[in-house]
């Protein structure tokens, strides 16, 4: 009996095969949850009092949740006297730009 099981334990059952097969395919269980976000938010809002909202706002205000981050001071970038202030590549002249394509009308 063990010999027959060991021969077929890694083989899936097949109606066309006379060989023993005992491996079972993996079966998954699924659960589905659905709901309305607006309904959930409405029920949660109804449970909060004005005092709770004010206390939470004050706690977060005191904790710094609503402060803007401090930006570094605006300082001009140091310039090296060896580096020219003008860009290295001048913009192309009007004559260097390609001419617009001639509009063609289909015949």
MOGIVEN-V203990 format. One line per field, one symbol per residue. psi: psi as a letter, one per 40 degrees, with the letter a starting at -180 (. if undefined). burial: b if it has 9 or more other C-alpha atoms within 8 Angstrom, else e. A space follows every 50 residues. Layout:
psi->???
burial->???
This chain:
psi->dddddddedehihhdeheiihehiihhihiihhiihddddddddddeiid ddddddddddddeedeiiihiiihhihhhhdehidiidhiiiiddeiiii ihhihi.
burial->eeeebebbbbbbbeeeeeebbbbeeeeeeeeeeeeeeeebeeeeeeeeee eebeeeeeebbeeeeeeeeeeeeeeeeeeeeeeeeeeeeeeeeeeeeeee eeeeeee
